[in-house]
């Protein structure tokens, strides 16, 4: 297993704090990508995104927690902007040489906490699973079955599909699920205690 850490997005206030936590808990070769390097892609109009979302959500039972949560959340505003993280991660991965086979996608504004990072990496690699770490919004309401929390994501390199060739729905979490899935029988492991957004820290 050859691990590459991909940090994609725009750095914010506590850049050193975030990078130091990554180096401490994920001491692997690191690659970064920001939108200064690649133009932001032109996204479909809102109605197209909502149509794609409706087609996806209809595949779930009406009582499914994921369907209930996302149906309420994504109607409040235009969530197309949340798709940018998927494209940014894809561009960052293009910098990773071929001999790397395991990817850890990290938001640039996240601070890693003490956690079983190495064990998770081995499990994700050996079982070809996707490990997602996030803010707690999904797992707190039971929405864990069809998406991966996207603050930090572990996945095999071969799992990531080109987002420019997928019909992505209007959410970062669900769009990552579309790009990372390899079958309808996916197992995603989500946890909310392994990282914190730097804006939520009292520093």
N, C-alpha and C positions, 0 to 999 in steps of 0.2 A: 504494500500500500504506500503510494507516494502522494502526500497531501499538499495541496495548494490552498492558501487562504486568499479569497478574492474580496477586496473591500471596494464597493462601488457606490457612488453617490457623492454628495457634497459634504465636506467636513464643516462642522459648525463651531461651537464655542470651545469645548474642552478636547481639542484634537490630541494633545499629548496624553491625557488621561485615557482616552479611548484606545489609542495605539499601544500604550503601555500594558493595558489589560489584555489586548490581543496577543502581544508578545509573551506575556506571562503564562497564559493558559493555552495558547495555540502557537507554540514555537516552531512554526513551519515557514517555508518560503511564501512571501506575501506579494500579491499583485494588486494594483489599484487602478481605478478608472473613474473619471469624472466627466461631466458633460462638456467640459472645456475641450475634450479630445474628440468627441463625436457629437454631431448635431442631434438635438432632441427629435425623435421621430414624429412624423405627423400621424396623429391617432384618428380613428374613425369618429364620425359625429356621435353625439350622445345617444341618439335614437338607435344607431347600429349597435353600440355597446349594450344598451338596455335590452335590445332584442336578443343578443347573444346570451346575456345573463338570464333572461326569461327561459330560453331554450335549455340552458343548463339546469336552472332551479327546478324546472318541470320534471327532471329525471329523479328528483327526490320525493319521498312521501310528504304529504302536507304537514304531518306532525314531526317531521325531522327537525331537530334543533338547529342544524346548519341552515336549512331553508327558512325557518322562522327568523333567525338572527339576521342573515344577510338580506332577506326581503325587506326588513325594516330599515336596516342600516344604509343600504345602497340607494334607497329612494330619497334620501334627505338632500343629496347634492350630487354634483357631477364628479364621479369617482374615476374618470378616465386618467387623471393625473397620477393615480396610484399604479398605473401600468408602467410608468417610466422605470421603476426599479427593476423590472424584469428585463427590459431592453439593456439597461445599464449593466446588469450582471452578465448578460450574454456577451457584450462587448469586452468586459473584463476577462471573461473566460477565453476569449480569443488570444489573449496575451500568454496564456498558460501553455508551456511546451507539452508535446504529445505524451511524454513519459509519466506525467502526473495522471493519476486515475481517481483521486478522491478530492472533492471540492468542499470548502467551507465558505459559504457566502456570508459576509458580515456587513451590516450597515455601518457607515462611518461615524454615526453618533451614538453607538451603543457601547456600554461598559460591561465587560464580562465579569461574572461573579464566580466564586468557588463552586465547582461542579464536577461531575464525572465526565469531563470532556474526552479523555482518552478512551474510556470505556464506550462512550456513545459513538465515537469515531469507528472503533472496531466493530461494534454491533451494526452500525449503518453500512459499513463496507461489506462485512461477511454475509449479512442478510439482504443486501441491496434494498435497504429501507431509506426513507427520508426522515431526518430528524429536524424538527422546526422549533425555534425558540422565539417567544414573543411577549406581548404586553399583557397577556392574560384575558383579553376580551373574548377570545374564542373558547378556550377551555373552561372558563368560568361559567359559560352558558351551555356547555356541552357540544359546541360546534367544532368537533375535531375529526370528523370522519372523512371529509372530502377536501381538506385544504391543509397546507403547512404554514404555521406561523412564520413570518418572513423577516424578523429582525436578524436572526442567524439561521442558516439552513445548511445542513450537511447532506451531501448526495454524491453518488458516483458521477464522475465526469460524463459518462455516456448517457446518463439519464436526462440531461438538459437538452430540450429540443429548441430549435430556432424559433424565437417568439414572432419573428416577422412572417413565419409560415403557418402560424396557428391563429385560430379565431379566438381571441382572448376576450373574456368577459370583464366587466367593469369592477374588478377588485384586485389588489395586489396579491392577497392570499390565494384566492381562487385561480388567478392567472398563473401563479407559480405551480399550483396543483396541475393545471393543464400542461404546462411545459415540462414538469418533472415526472409525470406518471408514465408507467410503462404497460399497465394493464388496468382492468377495472377492479382488480383485487388488491388495491394498494393498501399498505399499512404505513401510516404516518404517525410519528411519535412527537407530540407537542408538549412542551414544558414552559412554565412561566417564571421560574425562579433562577434561571441560569444567567440572565442578563437584564440590564436596566438601561433605558435611554438616558443619556447624560443630562437632558433637560429635567429629568425627574429626580436627580440626585441633589442633595443639599451640600454643595461644594462651593 
